[in-house]
Amino acid sequence: MTILLELNDLGVRAYQEGELLFESPGYALVEKNRVILGEEARQQARLHPLNLHNDFWSELTAEPIHSPNPQVRHNADLVYLHLEHLNELAPGGLRDQPIVCSLPGHTPREHLSMLLGIAQQSKLKIVALVDTALASMVGRVQQQAVWHVEMHLHYSVISQLALSQGELKRTHQGLVKQQGWLAIQNHLLQFFTDAFIEQTRFDPRHSAASEQALLESIPEWMEQARLHAASSQKVHCELERHRVELDGATLLDQIHDSLAELRQRLHSLDAQSVFLGDRLSLRASYLPIKHRTLDPEELAAGYEHLCQSLPLFNDGLRFISALPSEVVNSAPQIEEDTRPAATHILCSDRAFPLNRYYSIVDSQSEDMLAVQPGEAPNALAYLNNDQLILPQGTPLLLNDAQIHNARQMKLGDRLILPGWRQPLQLIVVEG
């Protein structure tokens, strides 16, 4: 079965038969006698910064780089080693299976040629190259023109797609430099450092170990800020027995500032025609943007349809930036939710108006959920007006299906825990 390899250095992913097989970030730690790759390398990024590389996918060249290891001369060597690492991660390996690679639309031709040469050296069978924006939007384009926006480590990519003359085609592509995940991470690294110094006189960057610990804590503190944004509760940040308290709204403002240019570009587009890639979607809840998001499960299903339907060319590989309408139209269409908005959430025999901030909690009796105004400890989820906010790893089911991203609740939606008997339900109260 064909594997789709999504080459995004925020996390290179492999999909097969509608399932995500694995994800490996584009990091390499080059030591004298070995090269550490992927997540293990990322977790040591601040421990050995001089030997850490995370630009080999975005800067795929044969230009010499600093390396104490004779096996690594340039970024092309690191791409080869990362592909070898991906082969080890894949159940049954990547070799002897047809591979479709999806890449950002701005990828230079010389990078594509080098990638194909490296893949051949790795004995990988690449059968097609396709624009990631195009691949992501199969089955979703129901209007003449849409925009797809996705985040990478070092930048974000904005692509316009249009239905015209019997095909879906990428018509415009823009690169927003210095507006990737590292922009957020580095901005917050300095912000938290300043906060610890100001409140405790402890400098988290006084050693490589504490700086790495600070780096690993950033996503958790971002999550706290998101969950507490509508309440007055502070974000508690603890590191090596030093603790600071920060206002959640202030922390969100810092995240907004780190992506000011990307936000400005997004605000200039029609929100109804913009789709955020699932990596940016995961972080969109930290940003004041109201665009449509791509669900990871739906994305995987669309990739599987694409792998089965991609046109192959007898005269060699091409970088596909347009697809015939029959490929697009035959994909399972993902319909927009047109249900009306709810006004209340019904809990047992009581209806709570959706104009406040609520916590969804375990009622501790009769296998039922409860709704509490304000912010409660150990909440399973939160409702801010009609926006459902999810802590990581929540077991809640929405309409009997697992949920992973924040979303707007609509009339008729039901929230419940697996095996429980009575859900919370979104309703309309007239008058």
N, C-alpha and C positions, 0 to 999 in steps of 0.2 A: 504494500500500500504506500502511496505517495506521502512524503513528509513535507510539511511547510515549515521552513526555517525563517523566522522573522528576525532580521538582523538589526536590532535596536540595542545599543550598548548599555542602556539602562537595565536591560535584561534580555539576552538572546534567548528566544523561545523556539521550541519545536512542537508542532501540532500534527496529530495523525488521527484519522477517523473521528474528527470532531472533538478530540480531547487534547488538553495541554499535557505534553509529556514531561517537560522540565523547563527551567529558566536559569540562565547563568549570566550574571552581570559581566560587562566587558572590562575586567580588571586583571592585571598580571603583576605579580611580585617576582622580580628577577633576582635570584641569588646566585652565588658563584657556582653551586653544584646542582641547583634545581630551579624550576619555575613553578610557582604556585598560581593557580588560575581561578577565575570565577568568584564565588561567594567567599571562599577561604581567603583569597587575596584581598577582597574588599574589606573584610574584617580586620585586616592588618594595614590598612591604607595609611594611617598616621604613625604606625610603629616604625615603618621603614620608608619614609616618603621619597627618598632619593632613588629608590629602586622600584617604586610603584609606577605602573603605566596604566592609563585608562583612556587613551586616545587612539589606540591602534585600529579600531573599527572606523572611527571618523576621519583618521588621517592614514589611510592605507597606502603607504609608500615604501620604497626601498632606501629611503634616506637613513644614514647611520644614526643610532641613538645611543645614549649612555647605557652600558651593560657590562656587568662583571662576568657574564656567562657567555662563552664562545658560541653557544647554541643560538643566542639571540643577538642578531646584528642590526635589525630594523623592525619596524612595525609589521611588515609582512611575515616575519618569523613568528611574531606573537599571534597574528591571526591564524597561522598554520597550527600553532600549539593549542590555541583556543578551540579550533575545530577538532583537533585530536581529543581534547578534553570533553567536548560535546558528544563525540562518538562514544566515549566511555559512559556518559550519563544516560544515553538513550537505551531503553530496553532492546536488546538485540543489536545495538549499534546503528550507526547511520549508513554504513557501507552496504552496497548491494541493494539499496532502496532508492527509487527516484526521489529527488529533492527539488522542491520549488523554493527559491529564495525570494523573500520580499525585502525591499530596501527603500530608503528614502528617495524621493523623486529627484533630488539634486545630486545624487551620486555621480561623480565624473566617470567618463568612459574608461579612463586609464585605471580607475579603481575597480571597475567591473572586470576589465581584462585581467588585472592582477588577482582578483578574487577567483576567477575561473581557473587560472593557472595554479593557484594554491589548492583549490578543491581537487584538481586533477592529481596533484602531488599527494593529497590526502586520500586518494582513491574514492572520492565522493562523486556520485552521479547526479550532477545538477542538470535538470531538464528544462527549467524555465526561470527567468528573472522577471519580477513584477513589482511595480510601484506599490509600496505599502498602503498608501492612501486609497488607491484603486482597489486593492485586495480587500481592504477593510470595509469598503462601502458597497460591495456586491450584495444585492438584496435590500438595500436601504434607500436607494435614490428613487424618489417618487415625484421629483420636480426637476425643472430644467437645469438648475445649477445648485450645487451644494459645496460647502467647505469642510475639509477634514484637517484637524489640528492634532499633532502628537508631540509628546515630549521625549527627548533623548537625554543623555548625560550632559552634553555640552551646549545643546541648542534645542529649539523647537522648530517644527516644520509645519507650514500652512499651505495646503494644496486646494485648489479649486477643481471640481469635477463637473462636467456638463454632459447632458444627453443631447446628442445631435447626430443627424444623418445615420441613424441605425447603430450607434455605438456610444458607450460611456467612455469619456476621454478626460485625462488630466489636462486642463487648459492653462493652469497657472500654478506656480509653486514659489514659495518664499521661505527663506531661511532666517530665523530670528536668533542671531548669535548671542551667546552668553545668557540664554534664557532657558536652560535646562535644569535638571535636578541639582547639578552641582552649584548653580547660582543660588538656589534656596539653601542648600546645605552650608555653603561657605558664608553666606550672609548671616544665617542663624548661629553658626559657630562663633562668629565674632560677637553677635548680640548676647548670647548666653555667657560668653567669657566676660564681657563687660558687666553683666548682671551679677555674676558670682564675685567678681572683684569688688564691685560697689557695695554689695550686701554682706559679704563674708570675708573680704580681702583674700580669698582663695583664687588663685589663677589656674583654671583647669588645663591650661596649655603649658604648665611648667614642666610637664614630662610627656613623653610620647604615649605612655599608657593611659594617663588621665585624659589626654586629648582624644584618644581613640574611644574611651568610655563616653566622653561627651558626644562624640560623633554618633555612637550607637544609640544614645538616648534621645536624639533629636526627633525621630519619628514618633516616639511615645509622647513626648511633650507637645508636638504638633497635634496629635490626636486629642490630648487633654484640652488644648486650646479650642479645637473644633467643637468638642462636646460641651464645653462650658461657655461658649461664645454668647449665648443668650441669657446667661445667668451672671451673677456677681461673684461666683466661686472662683478662687484663685487657682492658678496652675502651680503645682508643687514640683520643684525640680531638685533632686538630690543627687550628689556626686561625692564620693569619698567622705561621707559623713557631713558634708556641707550642704546646706539647704537654702534655696531661695524661693520666694513667692512672686509670681508675675501675674499681671492682669491678662486674662485670655484675649480680650479685644486688642490689647497692645501687641501681644505675640502675633495675632492674625495680621495686624497692620504691618509687622515686619515681613511676614511672608508675602503680603501684597506688594510691598516695596521691592522685594527681591525680583519680582516678575513684572515690574512696572511696564516695560516695553511690550511684553506679550499681552498683558491686559489691555493696553491701549490699542493694539492691533485687533484684538478680539472685539472690543467695544465698537470698532469701526465697521464691523460686519453685522449683517442681519442675523440675530440670534436664532431665528427659526430655521435658518439654512446652514447652521454650523453644527458639526458633530465633533466631539472631543474623543480622541483615541483613548483606549481603556487605561493606558498609563497616566495620561493627563486627567482622565475621569477620576482616577483614584485620589488625585490631589485637587480636583476642581472644588470639592466641598470646602477647601481652605480659601478659595478665591471668590470674590463677589461677581461671579459670572453665571449666567442662566442659559447655557447652551445645552443641546442634547448630548447625551453620553452614549458610549458603546458598551454594551454588556459583554463581559468576558465569554460567557457561554454562547451567546449569539454570534460573537466574533469567531469562535472556534468552529461553529457550524457553517458559517459563511466561508471560512477558509477551506473546509472539506469540500464544499460544493465547487469552489474555485479549482481545487486540485483535480477534480474529476472533469472539469469543463474547459480548462485552459487550452487555447489553440497552440499547437506545436508547429514549428516551421522546418521544412526540409533543408533550408539553406543555413541552418545553424541557430544558435541562441540569439534572442533579442531581448532588450529591456522593454517589457510590455507596459505601455502607459495608456493603452486604450483596449477596451473589450467589446466584442460584438454584442448587440442588444439581446440576442438570444441567450447568451451566457448570463447577462444581468437579469433578464426577465424570468429565466427558468429557476433562478435561486429562490428559496423560500422567502417571501416578502415579510418584512418585519413591520407590522402595522403600528401606526402612531396611536397612542392611547387618547381617545377622544371623549372619554367619560367625563361628566361634569365634576366640578370640585365638591368635596364634602364640606359640611359646616360643623359637624360634631363627631366625636368618637364615642361609641356606645360600649359601656362596661357594665355587664349584667343589666340592671334596670336603671342605670343612670347615664345620661348623655353629657359629655364635657365639650364645651365650645372650643373650636380650633382657633382661638385667638390668644392663646397663652403658651407657656413652655411647660411641658409635662415630662415626667419620667414613667416609663413602662417597667413595671416590677412584678416579681412573683408575689401573689397575694398570700402565700404560705397556707392556703387552704383550698380544698375542693378543685385542685388542678386548674386554677383560673389565674389569669393575669389581672393586674390592677393598674389604675392610672392615678398618679400622684402629681399635684401641681408642684412646680419647681424642680430642683435637682436632688435626686435621691442616691444614696450610696448603693453600689451593686446594681444599678439600673441595667436592664437588658437592652433598652433603646430609649431614645428621647424623641419627642414631637415638639417642633418649634413652628407654631401655626400648623400648616399642613405638610411640613418637611419632616420626613422620618430620618433621624440621625442614628447611625449604627456604630457602637463600639466594635473594635476588631474582635472577631471570633464569636459574635452573637449567635445563639442557637435558634433565634426566632425564625418562623416561617411566615412568608407573606403569600397569601392565597395558596397555601399548601406547598410552596416552593421555597428553597433556600434563597437568601438574599445576601449580597455582598457589598452593594454600594448604597449611599444615601439616595433617596428619591422622594418625589412628591406623591403624597397619598391622594387617591381619588375615591369617589363614591363607590361603595361596595367592597373596598379592600378589607381583608381580614388578617389579623395578626394572631398567631397562636404558637405555643411550644409543641414540639412533636409529642404525640400521644395524649395531649390534653383535650378536654371535651368542649370548652366554650371559648370562642375567639373574641377578641376586640374587633369591632366593625365600624367602618366609616359610613356615616349616614348624613342625610339632609334633614334639618328641622325647619319646617316652614314657619314664617311669621316672626 
